[in-house]
Amino acid sequence: MRGPIVYLDSSSMVKRYVEEPGTRIVREAYLKAYSGELLIAFSLWNIGEVLGALDRALMRDLLSHEAYTIVKRRLLLETRRLLRLGVLIPVSVRFKLLTESWNLVEKHHIYVADALQIVSARAVNAAQFFTGDRKLHEVASIEGLKSTLTL
């Protein structure tokens, strides 16, 4: 199956597992991936960022330990399921992508992790870029990505 590619940044991935503004948009993308209408892509870096966000929520008592365990398990199991179904394009953190991201850091004064999202989306020729970060949305648009703000 080959369809349009939707790239999810870390903030959008969280919306798949934690109900917040933008959850509906991300849920629809996952449903379309399962039905074969599109492919989802994200950097392997994102998994660590999502786990970090969930861990911070746990430490600040925004998530119970039980909820944290459930959400973490769902994230990892669903990532494996999407891979097995062939509807997930995992983007490895490679030297070439990192060096490209450094240019964006200097050009737009953004975090390297955000720059890595943009260059990773470009690397897979993403038709759509989902982010919950306004600044990243603006920079992604300037850099030629069709960005959707998931707020």
N, C-alpha and C positions, 0 to 999 in steps of 0.2 A: 504494500500500500504506500502510495506517495501522495501527499496532499500539502496544503499550505502548512508552514511551520509557525507555531506560536511560541515565542520565547518568554519564559517566566523568570523574573528576578526573584530574589529571596523574599522580599516583602509580599509579592503576589503568591508565592508558594505557601507562606504562612496562612493566607486567607483560605486555602483549601482545607486546613485542619483546625482553624480557630475562627469562629463566627465573628466577623467584623465588616465594616463597610467595604464593599468590593468582592465579598465572598461569592455572590451570585455570578459575577463575571468569570471568575476563576473556575467555579463549579461547572459552568457551561462549557468552558474550554476542555476540561477533563472529560465531560460526557461526550463531546464531539470527538475527542481522541479515542475513547472506547468504542464509538460507533464507526470509526475509520474515516471520519471527515477531515481530520487534521492530525498533525504530529506536534507533540510538545517537546520543547528543548529547554534545558537549563544546564548551567555549569555545575560540575561536581563540587565546586567551591560552595554553591548555594546550600547544599545539604548541611555542611558545617555551620553556615550562617543561620539557617533555620533552627538547627539544634541549639545554637547559642542563644537565639531569641527565646526559644522555649525554656531553656535553662534559666535565663534572666527572669522570665515570668514566674517560674517555679520559686526562685530565690526571693522574689518580691511578693510571694503569696498571691499572685494573680492566677496561678494554676495550682491545683492540688497535686500531690505526688502521684495519685492515681490517674488524674487527667493527663499529667505530663507523660506518664508511662504509656497511656493509650494513644496519645497524639504522636509520640515518637515512633511507636510501633506501626501506626497507620502510615506515617510518612515513609518509613523504610520498606514496609511490605508493598505499598502502592508503587513505589519507585521500582522495585523488582518486578512487579506485575506488568507495569508499563513497558519495561525493557523486554520481558518475555513476549509480550504481544507485538513488539516491534513498533510501538507508537511513541517511544521516547528516544530523543537524541541527546545522550549525555555528552557534554562538552568538557573535555579534559583541560586542566590548567597546564598549558604548554608555554615554553619559553617565548615563542613567537607572539602568543596572545598577551603575555605579560608585558613584553616590550612595547607592543602597540598600545596597551592600556596606559603605560607611563606617559606617552605623548598626550593622551586625553586628560590625564591628571594635570599636566602643565597648561594645556590649552584652555580647559574649562574650570580648573581649580576644584576638582571633585576627588573623592576618595578613590583609591586604586581598586577597591572592591566594586564600586559602581562603574568605573571605567571598564573593568573586566567583564561586566554584564553586557556593555555595549559591544565590545569587540567579540565576545562570544556569540552574541546574536548575529552579528555580521558574518562570523565564520560559518554559520549554518544557513545563511541567507534567509533569516526569519522574515516572514511576511508581516508579522505583528509582534510587538514588544510590550509586555505587560509589566507595569511597575506601580507600586503604591507610594512612590517617592516623587514629589513635585519637581525637585531640582533634577533628578535623574531623567524624568519624563521630558523636561525642557531640553536637556543636553542630548538625549537620544533623538529627539525630533530634529534638533539642529544638525546632528550627525547623520541624518537621512533615514532614520528608522521610523516606521509607522508605529508610534507609541500610543498606548492607551493607559490612562491613569486609572488605576483600580481603587478609587476611593468611594 
